[in-house]
Amino acid sequence: MGRAIVVLMRNTTWRCGKLERLIVKHLLHRKTVGFGKSEMPLNEMLQNFKVTGKKKNEFLDALKRLERRNIIRIHNL
């Protein structure tokens, strides 16, 4: 997951945890500000959320759960 882009596929947070909701909300806010496709590099997301150590692993697990639910898609470059 070194160079990856996270793309929002569906705007839903049903049955999601607090961290998953924050991620989706952050991607949606990016979409409304830029008026374009709601995508963001993974490294930029990590910097914006200021996660390190154990929190980084929890953040990546939340991204994987969202991808499994087809809410986001992670494209590796």
N, C-alpha and C positions, 0 to 999 in steps of 0.2 A: 504494500500500500504506500510505497514511497511517493510516486507521482500519480495522483489519482484526481478525478473530477467527480463531484457528487452532484447528481441531477435529480430534481424533484419531479416525480411522476404523477402523484396524486396528492391532493390537499385533504388529508384525513389524519386524525390522530386518535381514532377510536381504539380503545384498549391499549393505549401506549402509556409509557411511564413519563415522569417529569422531564427527564433528559431528552427522550425522543420528541416530546412536544416542543421543547426549546429548539432542537435542531430544525424541525419542520418550520417553526415560526421564523427562525433566522433565515432560512432559505426563501420563505415567502416574502419577508421584508426586503430581501435582496431583489426579488422579482419586481415588486412594486416600485422600488427606487429606480431600477435600471430599465423598466419597461421592456424587458427581453426575456430570454430563456432563463429560468431559475437554476443556475448551476454555479458551483463554487469549487475552487481547488481545495483538496483536503488539508493541505498545509496551512492555507489561509483560515480555514475553519478552526484548526487546532490553535492558531495564534489568537483568533478572536475570542475563543472560549477559554484561553489561557490554561490549558490542561497539561499536566506533567505527571510522570510516574504512574501511580495506580489509577489516577483519574483519567489518564490517557487511555489505558486499557478499557476502562468502563465506557469511555466515549466511543472507542472503536467497536466495542460490543454492541452499543446502542445503534451505531450505524449499520452493523451487520443485521440486527433485528429488523430495522426499518427496510433494509434491502430484501430480507426474507419475506416481509409482508407486502412487497412490491409498492412501497410508498416512495422510495428513492432508488436510484440506480448508481452504482459506482463503476466508473470507467477507468481502468488502469491505462496509463500512457507508457 
